[in-house]
Amino acid sequence: MGDDPTASEVAGDSRESTPTFKVPESTEHTYAVPTKCVKTEGDMMVWMRSEAYYDIVGFINGISLAIQGKKLTDDCPMSATMRNLLEVFTKLNALIDATPPIAQPQRFGNKAYRDWFKKMQDNAFDYLCTALPPQFKRAVPEIVVYFTESFGNATRIDYGTGHELSFIMFLCCLFKIEALIENDNVACALKLFNTYLVFVRRLQLTYRMEPAGSHGVWSLDDYQFVPFIWGSAQFAVNSPIDPHKFLDEEVIQQYKNHYMFISCIDYICQVKTGHFAEHSNQLWSISAVQSWSKIHAGLVKMYQKEILSKFPVVQHILFGSLMTFKPVKPGTVLSSVRLGMLPDMSKKPMPTKLGSGDMGAH
């Protein structure tokens, strides 16, 4: 397996801290169209001490805290903006309906995807302007870039964890500008991100998209990573199943519509044939870990190691005024959370109000 984490690493402990957000200081904030900053391997150390890096890890951990013990099918608070963003995916699905795959000799990479991608790009700005309240329109030229980068690459007709990361950064930006509010924390993962997840699966299947940068049998999954992190967080409190049960067919059928982790397992079983331990060895190994909280801690570490620390992924990350390449303040501690107990919400584990702090924990 080389440098890939093992089940024992996934069982590793985590040090608890409290993620907090950095956001624009005033309504006079100057937005910027995001650009690439990681151009050589030498830039990687700068990236790993950047505000954006700390923001991403803090955001993922903060959402994890909020969704413990909650199902995809549970009712949860949703702002009007959250509902509007969900409606954007109705429009994106309509674009797929209007752009069926074409007959072509190649098995993978249906070229109709390029037509869909152009339609999405052409409409994305208007979609977001319609979804967001008027006061956030100034931010759209910056955040729309993360949105359009979330659906794959039109040249290669592929999709992978780098595109998923772009959507995470898009969500991060929405909280930073306060288009989404603290009450949207749960819906952010269990409604909006899950809707995105279902949608990109449709893209993958409709246009036979290649996995971008997959490590095959030794990768966690060909296309996704974050739903396994947030899916394990759902199970961290009052889980109806132990980890060793998640591969049971009965369990998959019973819980696939309620838990993101099981939904991912179900999708893998649909698109891959053969023994699970052979085509998805890393996930199979995780089933031996004793608790979901330990699985979550290990997956976050694995995400940092296998996604956020890999130049082939990071070289495509775009940085602007919200997700910045600026270094964090000296002494800033990277967010780390211990799941398994519901947080004291009076301590605001993931505050979303714009202020002068950092998103990474202190």
VMD Tcl script that draws the C-alpha trace (Angstrom):
set ca {
  {0.00 0.00 0.00}
  {3.02 2.28 0.09}
  {2.29 5.49 1.96}
  {-1.48 4.99 2.06}
  {-2.97 5.01 5.58}
  {-4.06 1.67 7.01}
  {-6.99 0.75 9.20}
  {-4.79 1.30 12.23}
  {-4.14 4.88 11.14}
  {-7.86 5.40 10.60}
  {-8.30 4.28 14.18}
  {-6.00 7.07 15.39}
  {-7.11 9.54 18.02}
  {-7.70 13.25 17.46}
  {-6.97 16.32 19.54}
  {-10.03 18.44 20.17}
  {-10.16 22.11 19.32}
  {-12.81 24.56 18.20}
  {-12.96 25.79 14.61}
  {-13.83 29.44 14.11}
  {-14.28 31.41 10.91}
  {-12.47 34.31 9.33}
  {-14.62 36.53 7.16}
  {-14.54 39.93 5.42}
  {-14.22 42.84 7.80}
  {-16.86 45.09 6.25}
  {-19.26 45.66 3.38}
  {-16.36 47.41 1.65}
  {-14.56 44.10 1.27}
  {-12.75 43.84 -2.07}
  {-13.48 40.57 -3.84}
  {-11.08 38.98 -6.31}
  {-11.44 36.40 -9.06}
  {-9.54 33.34 -7.74}
  {-6.24 32.32 -9.32}
  {-3.69 29.52 -8.93}
  {-0.88 30.05 -6.42}
  {0.61 26.56 -5.96}
  {2.77 26.29 -9.07}
  {5.68 24.14 -7.89}
  {6.30 21.48 -5.23}
  {8.11 24.22 -3.31}
  {4.80 26.05 -2.82}
  {3.28 23.12 -0.92}
  {4.67 24.14 2.48}
  {3.26 27.65 2.01}
  {-0.12 26.12 1.12}
  {-0.15 23.95 4.24}
  {0.28 27.05 6.43}
  {-2.21 29.12 4.46}
  {-5.50 30.49 5.74}
  {-7.34 28.51 3.05}
  {-5.85 25.20 4.23}
  {-6.78 25.90 7.84}
  {-10.22 27.12 6.77}
  {-10.97 23.93 4.84}
  {-9.97 21.61 7.69}
  {-11.83 23.77 10.22}
  {-14.94 23.86 8.05}
  {-15.03 20.09 7.53}
  {-14.58 19.48 11.26}
  {-17.13 22.11 12.26}
  {-19.80 20.61 10.02}
  {-18.91 17.15 11.36}
  {-19.68 18.34 14.90}
  {-23.05 19.68 13.81}
  {-24.32 16.56 12.02}
  {-23.54 13.91 14.65}
  {-26.51 11.60 15.13}
  {-28.52 13.20 12.32}
  {-29.94 11.44 9.24}
  {-30.17 12.70 5.66}
  {-33.94 12.34 5.95}
  {-34.26 14.34 9.18}
  {-35.89 17.76 9.07}
  {-33.43 20.53 9.85}
  {-33.41 24.34 9.82}
  {-32.94 25.85 6.36}
  {-32.66 29.50 5.41}
  {-34.35 30.84 2.29}
  {-30.91 31.04 0.67}
  {-30.28 27.36 1.40}
  {-33.56 26.47 -0.29}
  {-32.63 28.62 -3.28}
  {-29.26 26.88 -3.60}
  {-30.98 23.50 -3.59}
  {-33.17 24.76 -6.42}
  {-30.04 25.45 -8.49}
  {-29.55 21.70 -8.75}
  {-33.03 21.34 -10.25}
  {-31.80 23.65 -13.01}
  {-28.54 21.72 -13.41}
  {-30.48 18.47 -13.70}
  {-32.65 20.06 -16.39}
  {-29.48 20.86 -18.33}
  {-28.56 17.15 -18.27}
  {-32.07 16.29 -19.49}
  {-31.52 18.70 -22.38}
  {-28.05 17.31 -23.16}
  {-28.27 13.52 -23.58}
  {-25.10 11.48 -24.21}
  {-24.18 11.03 -27.86}
  {-23.38 7.82 -29.73}
  {-19.60 7.48 -29.96}
  {-17.04 4.67 -30.27}
  {-15.24 5.52 -27.00}
  {-16.60 3.75 -23.95}
  {-15.63 6.50 -21.50}
  {-15.80 10.27 -21.67}
  {-18.98 11.03 -23.58}
  {-18.37 14.28 -25.45}
  {-21.88 15.55 -24.74}
  {-20.51 16.37 -21.29}
  {-18.60 19.27 -22.85}
  {-21.88 20.71 -24.12}
  {-23.44 20.30 -20.68}
  {-20.40 21.93 -19.06}
  {-20.60 24.96 -21.35}
  {-24.30 25.38 -20.61}
  {-23.56 25.17 -16.89}
  {-20.76 27.73 -17.18}
  {-22.92 30.09 -19.22}
  {-25.73 29.98 -16.66}
  {-23.85 29.66 -13.36}
  {-23.49 33.39 -12.69}
  {-27.21 33.99 -13.15}
  {-28.09 30.91 -11.10}
  {-26.11 32.20 -8.13}
  {-27.31 35.78 -8.49}
  {-30.88 34.46 -8.39}
  {-30.21 32.13 -5.43}
  {-28.42 34.69 -3.24}
  {-29.93 37.85 -1.73}
  {-29.02 41.05 -3.65}
  {-26.41 42.22 -1.14}
  {-24.20 39.25 -2.05}
  {-24.10 39.88 -5.79}
  {-20.67 41.53 -5.49}
  {-19.26 38.23 -4.25}
  {-20.58 36.14 -7.14}
  {-17.67 36.73 -9.58}
  {-15.38 35.22 -6.93}
  {-17.48 32.34 -5.62}
  {-18.89 31.26 -8.99}
  {-15.41 30.05 -9.96}
  {-15.45 27.47 -7.16}
  {-18.96 26.45 -8.18}
  {-18.15 25.83 -11.85}
  {-14.95 23.97 -10.94}
  {-17.01 21.55 -8.83}
  {-18.43 19.48 -11.66}
  {-15.40 18.01 -13.39}
  {-13.02 18.88 -16.21}
  {-14.42 19.50 -19.69}
  {-11.15 18.76 -21.49}
  {-10.48 15.38 -19.87}
  {-14.14 14.59 -19.11}
  {-13.15 13.44 -15.65}
  {-14.17 14.09 -12.06}
  {-12.35 13.55 -8.78}
  {-11.62 14.72 -5.27}
  {-10.15 18.00 -6.50}
  {-13.53 18.94 -7.97}
  {-15.24 17.87 -4.76}
  {-12.78 20.10 -2.86}
  {-13.82 23.04 -5.04}
  {-17.42 22.55 -3.90}
  {-16.28 22.45 -0.27}
  {-14.50 25.77 -0.86}
  {-17.68 27.14 -2.46}
  {-19.64 26.19 0.67}
  {-16.93 27.74 2.82}
  {-17.25 31.00 0.91}
  {-21.02 31.07 1.38}
  {-20.55 30.98 5.16}
  {-17.75 33.54 5.05}
  {-19.88 36.12 3.27}
  {-22.82 35.18 5.54}
  {-25.06 34.10 2.68}
  {-25.42 30.93 4.74}
  {-25.83 31.28 8.48}
  {-25.13 29.15 11.54}
  {-28.58 27.57 11.41}
  {-27.65 26.19 7.97}
  {-24.77 24.07 9.33}
  {-26.69 20.79 9.30}
  {-28.49 21.44 6.01}
  {-25.18 22.41 4.43}
  {-24.02 18.79 4.64}
  {-27.18 16.71 4.82}
  {-29.20 18.62 2.22}
  {-26.98 20.78 -0.02}
  {-23.79 18.70 -0.13}
  {-25.80 15.49 -0.40}
  {-27.77 16.96 -3.30}
  {-24.44 17.83 -4.94}
  {-23.23 14.26 -4.31}
  {-26.31 12.71 -5.94}
  {-25.96 15.14 -8.84}
  {-22.29 14.43 -9.61}
  {-23.06 10.71 -9.52}
  {-25.60 11.38 -12.25}
  {-22.95 13.27 -14.22}
  {-20.49 10.39 -13.81}
  {-22.98 7.79 -15.02}
  {-24.62 9.82 -17.78}
  {-21.40 10.93 -19.43}
  {-19.22 7.97 -18.36}
  {-16.72 10.31 -16.72}
  {-13.26 9.01 -15.86}
  {-12.04 9.23 -12.25}
  {-9.46 12.01 -11.96}
  {-6.21 10.90 -10.36}
  {-7.55 7.66 -8.87}
  {-5.11 5.30 -7.18}
  {-7.36 2.37 -8.07}
  {-7.81 -0.32 -5.45}
  {-5.68 1.59 -2.93}
  {-7.73 4.79 -3.03}
  {-10.63 5.32 -0.67}
  {-12.96 5.91 -3.60}
  {-12.56 6.74 -7.30}
  {-14.49 10.00 -7.10}
  {-15.28 11.20 -3.56}
  {-13.79 11.60 -0.08}
  {-15.70 14.14 2.02}
  {-18.98 12.14 2.14}
  {-17.09 9.41 3.98}
  {-15.87 11.97 6.54}
  {-19.28 13.54 7.06}
  {-20.96 10.14 6.78}
  {-18.86 8.78 9.64}
  {-19.74 11.93 11.64}
  {-23.44 11.13 11.23}
  {-22.77 7.75 12.87}
  {-20.64 9.16 15.72}
  {-23.62 9.58 18.06}
  {-26.50 7.09 18.47}
  {-25.37 4.98 15.51}
  {-27.80 2.20 14.57}
  {-24.91 0.05 13.31}
  {-21.35 -0.82 14.29}
  {-18.60 -0.24 11.70}
  {-18.18 -3.95 10.94}
  {-21.77 -4.04 9.66}
  {-21.58 -1.36 6.95}
  {-20.88 -3.88 4.17}
  {-23.88 -6.09 4.97}
  {-26.39 -6.01 2.13}
  {-29.31 -5.77 4.55}
  {-27.71 -2.78 6.28}
  {-26.98 -1.06 2.97}
  {-30.59 -1.38 1.80}
  {-31.99 -0.24 5.15}
  {-29.79 2.82 5.64}
  {-28.60 4.00 2.19}
  {-31.17 6.80 2.08}
  {-30.46 7.95 5.63}
  {-26.66 8.00 5.95}
  {-24.11 9.43 3.52}
  {-21.50 6.78 4.29}
  {-23.90 3.93 3.44}
  {-25.09 5.81 0.36}
  {-21.49 5.84 -0.87}
  {-21.07 2.11 -0.18}
  {-24.28 1.41 -2.10}
  {-23.07 3.46 -5.08}
  {-19.72 1.64 -5.14}
  {-21.52 -1.72 -5.09}
  {-23.62 -0.58 -8.06}
  {-20.73 0.56 -10.26}
  {-18.09 -2.04 -9.35}
  {-18.12 -5.82 -9.58}
  {-16.21 -8.45 -7.65}
  {-15.37 -8.80 -3.97}
  {-15.48 -5.52 -2.04}
  {-12.14 -6.23 -0.34}
  {-10.50 -6.45 -3.77}
  {-11.89 -3.34 -5.49}
  {-12.19 -1.13 -2.37}
  {-9.55 -2.40 0.01}
  {-9.21 0.78 2.07}
  {-12.92 0.93 2.86}
  {-12.98 -2.77 3.61}
  {-10.10 -2.25 6.07}
  {-11.99 0.55 7.81}
  {-14.77 -1.88 8.73}
  {-12.38 -3.36 11.31}
  {-12.13 -0.08 13.26}
  {-14.05 -0.19 16.53}
  {-15.88 3.14 16.57}
  {-17.22 5.69 14.13}
  {-15.54 8.53 16.01}
  {-12.16 6.85 15.45}
  {-13.03 6.29 11.79}
  {-13.85 10.00 11.46}
  {-10.58 11.07 13.09}
  {-8.59 8.76 10.83}
  {-10.41 9.84 7.68}
  {-9.72 13.52 8.38}
  {-6.01 12.69 8.77}
  {-6.14 10.62 5.61}
  {-7.82 13.50 3.74}
  {-5.04 15.85 4.82}
  {-2.41 13.33 3.74}
  {-3.91 11.94 0.52}
  {-5.78 14.95 -0.85}
  {-4.66 18.23 0.74}
  {-0.96 17.26 0.69}
  {-0.78 16.04 -2.90}
  {0.63 18.45 -5.48}
  {-1.40 16.98 -8.41}
  {-4.56 18.01 -6.52}
  {-3.38 21.22 -4.87}
  {-1.89 22.73 -8.04}
  {-5.44 23.25 -9.32}
  {-6.74 25.03 -6.19}
  {-7.78 28.64 -6.76}
  {-7.24 31.39 -4.20}
  {-9.05 34.71 -3.89}
  {-10.04 37.14 -1.15}
  {-12.12 34.57 0.75}
  {-10.03 31.42 0.45}
  {-6.63 33.06 0.70}
  {-3.04 31.94 0.22}
  {-1.94 34.24 3.05}
  {-0.17 32.49 5.94}
  {-2.06 31.96 9.18}
  {-0.99 33.98 12.19}
  {1.91 32.49 14.18}
  {0.65 30.10 16.83}
  {-2.55 29.21 14.99}
  {-3.45 25.57 15.70}
  {-5.00 23.41 13.01}
  {-8.56 22.33 13.80}
  {-9.01 18.88 15.30}
  {-12.23 17.52 16.82}
  {-13.20 14.50 18.87}
  {-16.64 13.19 17.96}
  {-18.93 10.95 19.97}
  {-20.65 13.54 22.16}
  {-23.10 16.20 21.08}
  {-21.45 19.64 21.31}
  {-22.51 22.33 23.75}
  {-24.05 24.71 21.23}
  {-23.62 27.59 23.68}
  {-19.92 27.34 22.82}
  {-20.71 27.73 19.12}
  {-18.43 25.01 17.75}
  {-18.73 26.37 14.23}
  {-19.66 30.07 14.33}
  {-20.34 31.50 10.91}
  {-20.43 35.22 11.59}
  {-17.86 37.20 9.68}
  {-15.17 38.59 11.91}
  {-11.44 38.98 12.23}
  {-10.52 35.52 13.55}
  {-9.28 32.54 11.59}
  {-11.40 29.59 10.55}
  {-8.77 27.23 11.84}
  {-8.85 26.58 15.57}
  {-6.79 28.57 18.07}
}
mol new
graphics top color blue
foreach p $ca { graphics top sphere $p radius 0.5 }
foreach p [lrange $ca 0 end-1] q [lrange $ca 1 end] { graphics top cylinder $p $q radius 0.2 }
display resetview
